[in-house]
Amino acid sequence: MTTPPVATDLGEAARLRYQLAEHLAAAGHVRTPAADHALRTVPRHVFAPEVSLEAAYANDIVATRHAPDGQVISSISAPWLQADMLEAARIQPGHHVLEIGSGGYNAALIAELAGPTGHVTTLDIDPAVTERATHFLAETGYDGVRVVTADAEHLPARLIPDGGFDAIVVTVDTWDLPWIGALAEGGRLIAPLRLHGYHWAIGFTKDHGALLSDEPLIVCGFVAMQGDGAWNTNRRTVPGTGVHLSWEDGTPLPVDQLAPALTRQPTVTRTDITVGGQEPFDALMLYLAGALPGFCRLEVDLEINKRVLNPPPQHWPGAAIVRGASLARLAHERIGDGDDGKGRYEFVVHGYGTQGHVAAQEMAEQVKYWQRNHRGARCPRITAYPAAGRAPADTDHQPQVFAKKHTRITLDWPIVPNSTGSRSTG
Ligand SMILES: C[S@@+](CC[C@H](N)C(=O)[O-])C[C@H]1O[C@@H](n2cnc3c(N)ncnc32)[C@H](O)[C@@H]1O
């Protein structure tokens, strides 16, 4: 149980809290006076008694619960991400808000935003988490927050207000979005969604029964979903190679036949597309995941495999495609120091097996297509339709489709011609 903070701690806590709020505003994570007020008001350290005041107000997660194997299963999320997600939720006074995944702190921030006329429900599968959240919310004066123990995969109907929630904030990694029916038309849903293993926090508005993304996506990581909505990574190991392939979306393919291919030197297909050493390329990985049939993510156990995939993938897990007994994987080669001295790399595709060079060519073409048409766009527009509903009307261009259990998720990549990162332009 928490030791009540002593008076001197309170002064120091408030100083650190204001410092954090200022930092988050300066970095663009806090953009409204309401969010700024909430962050300056809610005493984060009371929800994190296991760490020092400095750690409670650092811009980092606080792990609060571990599985027997040491894995973090509950945490107070990083303040910058909480601020980004709360801003994206556009919570107004009087709103009915559902938080999925509890801890107490974020629910208290939501309660500040929804005000005395609002209604906040926070839900967690783990009774130890809800017990703790209930205790800290009462201690900090946010006892109006309704705390519920349940698996979010089966949201109890009694929790849903007439007309649905105005906002749902999901604070646990989720493979699917089974909550469209619980959201009011025009309401906001913010969720860290897994698409082929890539995690993006996405802000959606409900429009005619579907969820439309309308803000830049945020690359993020959250603790794993438990219960009936836990995802299956469909991880397969190529015998004797230490190479693992995962299909989180789409149908897993057989892998045993790949073993001979992975013991030989690969072909190398160049793309002439370059990237800086500090430049993220998450959008390319997501684009390839949606564009290439048979897409999977490749990891190598370096204890077993020091030689087969040489050089080993530098970004884990890497993008790969399987074509029968052949495989291609994305790699990148250093081609210089870059203007900032952090290195400049060219995307290359390694092909394994008799048809590996063909698969590599196919992947390289998609890298070039992304470069020509989509690199200038930070992220795709994402739409989630209820799986049971009608299929969306045909559009002029074909969106990428991820078929989930409860939803059908489409990605539309805006056409934004871009020449940066092409080798010929330096
Ligand atoms: C990152 S923590 C939540 C952080 C919290 N919102 C805060 O104040 O920062 C994620 C939580 O999701 C919960 N969770 C995991 N699977 C769940 C499920 N199926 N239904 C509800 N909660 C779940 C975990 O028990 C964990 O406490």
PDBQT file of the ligand as one rigid body, heavy atoms in Angstrom, charges set to zero:
ROOT
HETATM    1  C1  LIG A 501      -0.286  -0.663 -20.232  1.00  0.00    +0.000 C 
HETATM    2  S1  LIG A 501      -1.381  -1.296 -19.025  1.00  0.00    +0.000 S 
HETATM    3  C2  LIG A 501      -2.581  -0.032 -18.864  1.00  0.00    +0.000 C 
HETATM    4  C3  LIG A 501      -2.028   1.303 -18.484  1.00  0.00    +0.000 C 
HETATM    5  C4  LIG A 501      -3.009   2.246 -17.884  1.00  0.00    +0.000 C 
HETATM    6  N1  LIG A 501      -4.075   2.591 -18.777  1.00  0.00    +0.000 N 
HETATM    7  C5  LIG A 501      -2.353   3.501 -17.337  1.00  0.00    +0.000 C 
HETATM    8  O1  LIG A 501      -2.947   4.114 -16.475  1.00  0.00    +0.000 OA
HETATM    9  O2  LIG A 501      -1.264   3.866 -17.790  1.00  0.00    +0.000 OA
HETATM   10  C6  LIG A 501      -2.270  -2.518 -19.929  1.00  0.00    +0.000 C 
HETATM   11  C7  LIG A 501      -3.298  -3.267 -19.120  1.00  0.00    +0.000 C 
HETATM   12  O3  LIG A 501      -4.105  -4.024 -20.004  1.00  0.00    +0.000 OA
HETATM   13  C8  LIG A 501      -4.593  -5.125 -19.264  1.00  0.00    +0.000 C 
HETATM   14  N2  LIG A 501      -5.156  -6.146 -20.153  1.00  0.00    +0.000 N 
HETATM   15  C9  LIG A 501      -4.501  -7.109 -20.843  1.00  0.00    +0.000 A 
HETATM   16  N3  LIG A 501      -5.380  -7.882 -21.508  1.00  0.00    +0.000 NA
HETATM   17  C10 LIG A 501      -6.619  -7.401 -21.238  1.00  0.00    +0.000 A 
HETATM   18  C11 LIG A 501      -7.933  -7.775 -21.625  1.00  0.00    +0.000 A 
HETATM   19  N4  LIG A 501      -8.149  -8.815 -22.442  1.00  0.00    +0.000 N 
HETATM   20  N5  LIG A 501      -8.965  -7.061 -21.153  1.00  0.00    +0.000 NA
HETATM   21  C12 LIG A 501      -8.763  -6.005 -20.313  1.00  0.00    +0.000 A 
HETATM   22  N6  LIG A 501      -7.537  -5.612 -19.908  1.00  0.00    +0.000 NA
HETATM   23  C13 LIG A 501      -6.478  -6.284 -20.368  1.00  0.00    +0.000 A 
HETATM   24  C14 LIG A 501      -3.388  -5.590 -18.452  1.00  0.00    +0.000 C 
HETATM   25  O4  LIG A 501      -3.782  -6.340 -17.313  1.00  0.00    +0.000 OA
HETATM   26  C15 LIG A 501      -2.723  -4.249 -18.115  1.00  0.00    +0.000 C 
HETATM   27  O5  LIG A 501      -3.028  -3.840 -16.806  1.00  0.00    +0.000 OA
ENDROOT
TORSDOF 0
